[in-house]
Amino acid sequence: MTHICPLCGTIGHAYFQDKTAKYYHCENCYGIFEDENDRPSHEAEKSRYEIHTNDVEDKSYQRFVSPITKTIIKDFTPKSCGLDFGAGAGPIVSKVLQDNGFSVAQYDPYFHNHLELLEKKYDYIACCEVIEHFYNPNKEFKLLKSLLKPNAKLYCMTNIYNEDTNFASWYYKNDPTHVFFYHKKTFEWIKKEFGFLDVKVEKALIIFSV
């Protein structure tokens, strides 16, 4: 059984199936993606996000996003212009950065659907636990690249699978809104395809440079 990879357009081959979904593996970009017929509806997806714990004052939640926030604070200054892409109902990345004097806007198709923000350019963009939700990662990464100024950076956080990952028991796939999973080689493919100058992968933190 095959299916078209939503990132690179190559045919992906059957990889794993359980009672809830079928998954395919792409040998070109190394992504693993869920069958589009098994994805939640947009209504179900939004409902799932709404039940997440989104207390921006929660210190453990702030620590969880600290790989992104600490790196942005190190790489940029409060004068830099940032975008929290996929900010969610509780924009924790924005909260931490704003507490440190940074100016950052929030975009989210469900909770901060300010389309005018997608017509501007940014010094940095944060995508914290967002890219695994992309139904069309090719379209989304193309958009993200277009929003970056020269010398800008895109910061992503997601759990990355590798050859040692037991996909059947991997908890990360069990969230029904997680529909695309990345290998380290997937980020190299994205770098080349969309014209990023560099990509660094540091555990769950991925940094693309323009």
Residue pairs with C-beta under 8 A, 6 or more apart in sequence:
1 13
1 14
1 22
1 24
2 11
2 12
2 13
2 14
2 24
3 11
3 12
3 24
3 33
3 35
3 36
4 10
4 11
4 12
5 11
5 12
5 24
5 26
5 28
5 29
5 31
5 33
6 33
6 36
6 134
6 135
6 136
6 137
6 138
6 180
7 26
7 29
7 31
7 33
7 137
7 138
7 141
7 180
7 186
7 189
7 190
8 26
8 28
8 29
8 31
8 138
8 189
8 193
9 138
10 26
10 27
10 28
10 29
11 26
12 24
12 25
12 26
12 27
12 31
12 33
13 24
13 25
13 27
14 22
14 23
14 24
15 23
15 24
15 25
15 32
15 167
16 22
16 23
16 32
16 167
16 168
17 23
18 168
20 38
20 176
21 34
21 35
21 38
21 176
22 34
22 35
22 38
23 32
23 33
23 34
23 35
23 167
23 173
24 32
24 33
24 35
25 31
25 32
26 32
26 33
28 189
29 185
29 186
29 189
29 190
30 182
30 183
30 185
30 186
30 189
31 137
31 180
31 181
31 182
31 183
31 186
32 161
32 167
32 180
32 181
32 183
33 179
33 180
33 181
34 178
34 179
34 180
36 135
39 45
39 135
39 179
40 48
40 176
40 177
44 176
45 110
45 133
45 176
45 177
46 110
48 175
48 176
48 177
49 88
49 89
49 110
49 111
49 177
50 89
52 88
52 89
52 90
53 61
53 90
54 88
54 89
54 90
54 92
55 61
55 90
56 62
56 90
56 91
56 92
56 95
57 95
61 90
61 92
62 69
62 92
62 95
62 96
64 92
65 92
65 93
65 96
65 128
65 157
66 96
67 157
67 202
67 203
67 204
67 205
68 93
68 126
68 128
68 155
68 157
68 205
69 93
69 96
69 97
69 100
69 126
71 155
71 205
71 207
72 82
72 97
72 102
72 124
72 126
72 155
73 97
73 100
73 102
75 124
75 153
76 82
76 102
76 123
76 124
78 100
78 101
78 102
78 103
79 103
80 102
80 103
80 123
80 124
81 103
81 120
81 121
81 122
81 123
82 97
82 102
82 103
82 104
82 105
82 122
82 123
82 124
82 125
82 126
83 104
83 105
83 106
83 107
83 117
83 120
83 122
83 124
83 125
83 126
83 147
84 91
84 93
84 94
84 97
84 104
84 105
84 106
84 107
84 125
84 126
84 128
85 107
85 108
85 125
85 126
85 127
85 130
85 144
86 107
86 108
86 127
86 128
86 129
86 130
86 133
87 93
87 94
87 106
87 107
87 108
87 111
87 112
88 108
88 111
89 108
89 110
89 111
91 106
91 108
91 112
92 128
93 104
93 126
93 128
94 104
94 105
94 106
97 104
97 126
98 104
104 126
105 114
105 117
106 112
106 114
107 113
107 114
107 117
107 118
118 143
118 147
120 147
121 147
121 148
121 149
121 152
122 147
122 148
122 149
122 152
123 149
123 151
123 152
123 153
124 152
124 153
124 154
124 155
125 144
125 147
125 148
125 152
125 153
125 154
125 155
126 155
127 144
127 154
127 155
127 156
127 157
128 155
128 156
128 157
129 157
129 158
130 156
130 158
131 137
131 140
131 156
131 158
131 180
131 182
132 158
132 159
132 172
132 178
132 179
132 180
132 181
132 182
133 177
133 178
133 179
133 180
134 140
134 141
134 179
134 180
135 179
135 180
137 180
141 190
141 193
141 194
142 194
144 154
145 154
145 194
145 195
145 196
145 208
145 210
148 154
148 210
149 210
150 210
151 210
152 209
152 210
153 207
153 208
153 209
153 210
154 196
154 207
154 208
154 210
155 205
155 206
155 207
156 205
156 206
156 207
156 208
157 204
157 205
157 206
158 181
158 182
158 204
158 206
159 172
159 181
159 204
160 181
160 182
160 183
160 184
160 201
160 204
160 206
161 167
161 170
161 172
161 181
161 182
161 183
162 183
162 184
167 173
172 178
172 181
173 181
182 206
184 201
187 199
187 201
187 206
187 208
188 199
190 196
190 199
190 208
191 197
191 198
191 199
191 208
196 208
196 209
196 210
197 209
197 210
198 208
198 209
199 206
199 207
199 208
199 209
200 206
200 207
200 209
201 207
